[in-house]
Amino acid sequence: MELRRTLAALAAVATGLVWLTPPAAIAAPGADGAWTGAACRPHAHSAKDSYNHGRPSKGSVPVRSAGPYADCRIDGEIDDSTRLHYHCYTTNDHGNTWTWVRVVGEDIAGWVWDSNLEDNGSAVRC
């Protein structure tokens, strides 16, 4: 009987709730820095930043050349021993910052979510 009353009370409260803005825990991007359902769109970039001692912040992080969104195809993974040249950063439509990186000494380049970079990516806007 007590459980039934508690459930009824919870149901009455829940029907009056409306989320206009999701809470931070839900609004945060996924592990690779973007939201599910974001359209993959390209962003302009150029080699404006001279920093070439960047590294991924964890064992393996995805690189995307098509655009700075999780919905963009992953072109490859780079590990935390890889030294990176930062070109510049952009903020995508969801407010997440991504840096265009190039592997030092290689032709491998693309967008990496700044939270996957040990020093939060480039300090120079694209």
N, C-alpha and C positions, 0 to 999 in steps of 0.2 A: 504494500500500500504506500509506504514512504517513498519507494523508488518511483512509483507511478506519479506521485505528486511532484517529485523533483523533475522528472522528465517533462511533465506538463508545464511546469514553470519555465524550464529551459526553452521549450518550444515557443511559449508565449514571448519570451525575450527575443529569441532568434528571428521571429517574424517581423519584429520592429527594426531590425538592423539593416542598414543599407551601406555598402562600401562605395564611397565616391572616389577614394584614392586608396589603392592597396597599401597595406602596411609595409615597412621597410623590409621585413623578412621575405615578403612575397615579391616586392618590387626589385630586389637585388638580381643582378644577372647570374647566369649559371656559371659553372666551373670554367668555362672557356670565354666568359665575358660578354655574352649577349643573350638576348631573350629569345625564347622559342616563338616562332611566327614572324620574326623580323624579316622583311624582304631584303634580299641581297642586292646592294647597290654599290657601285664603285665610288670612291672618294679620291680626289686629286692628292698627289704627294710629290715631293721633290727632296733632294738631299740638302736640307738646310742646316741640320745639326751636325757638328763635327765630332760628336762623342762616338767612339768606336770600341768601348770596353764594356758594353752591356752583355748581360747573360740572362737566360731564362731563370725564373725563380723556383722552379721545381723540375723534377726528373725529365719530363717530356711535355712540350707545349705545341699546340697546332699553329700552323702558319696558313693564312688565307690570302691569295693574291686578288681575288675578285672584289673584296670589300670587307669592311670592318664589322661584320655581323656573324653570329653563330650559324645562321642559315646559309652562309657562303661556303662553298666547297673547301674542304681542307686539302691543301696541296701537299702537305708533308708535316713532319714533326721534327722539332729540334730539341736536343737535350741540354741539360744544365752545364755541360762542358763547352758548349758552342759560344764563341765570342761573336758579338753582334755590333754592327754599325747602325746607329739610329739615324733615320733620315728626318722624320718629323712625326707629330701626332695629330690625330683628329678626334673629334667627339661625334659619335654616331647619333642617330635620331632618338636614342633612348638615354642619352647622357653619359654613355660609357666611353672612356678614352682608349684609343688603340694607337700603337706606334707602327709605322712602316719600318721594317728592319731588313738588313741585308747581312747574310753570313759573311764575316770578314774573309776575304780571299776566295769567295765562291760567287756564283751567279744565282744563288738561292735567296729569294726576297719575298716579302709579303707582310700582311697585317698580323700583329700579335696583340692580344688584349693586354693593356698595361699592368693589370694585376698579376699577369704571368711573367712579368719582367722584374728582376730583382730590385731595381731602383725605380719602379713605376714608369719606365719608358722615357721617351724623349721629353725635353723641356721646351722644345721649339714647335710651335703650331705650324701645320702645313699651310 
